[in-house]
Amino acid sequence: MSNAEPTAIGLDKKAKVQGLEQRLMKAVGKSREQEAQEVIAIGRLSWRLRDDDNILLGRIESQFLRALVLGAERLRATGRLTGKLPVEKSAALVAQALRDSTLDPVSLDENEPEPIQAQSNPHEKPRQLIGQPGLAEGPARVVNGVKDFLKFQRGEILVCESIQPTMIHLVPLASAIVERRGAC
């Protein structure tokens, strides 16, 4: 691939975006042009915020895993953690052992350890960070843009880069959603 190709692709996308904006302005008319410009600006800002959120959540996850490994090393040094399974598979056990030094030593052996029953506050609600993993069945439909919207059928699995505001009407039809960039 030559150096000129990415620039040409970038210019082509920019031209398409400008063309879409011009079509929108023509469709809304002069009286609503300012409103349309504000909607476009809000859309761009929300897209950047979403990207920033994904980057920040990635950093938080990386620091959490780093802290988890350091905590596991401390527990191993004191004989309160044994076994060879990666600590990431037993994060709740490691965290509980770090919080409560009166618990029995934790063993991360080949058998999955039983989770420690933590005393939780019934008023606390966990914050969803990575969506709701689950199982779904149905044909997968890759949606790359507006041209793919009409092909999408109820019960299909929506596969896309990320859910965009223009795709929101597809979401209730999907049996599942797979996003490459991650869900909000």
Helices and strands as residue ranges (DSSP letters): H 4-28, G 30-32, H 33-77, E 81-83, G 87-90, H 91-99, E 106-108, E 140-142, G 146-151, E 157-160, G 165-167, G 171-173, E 176-179
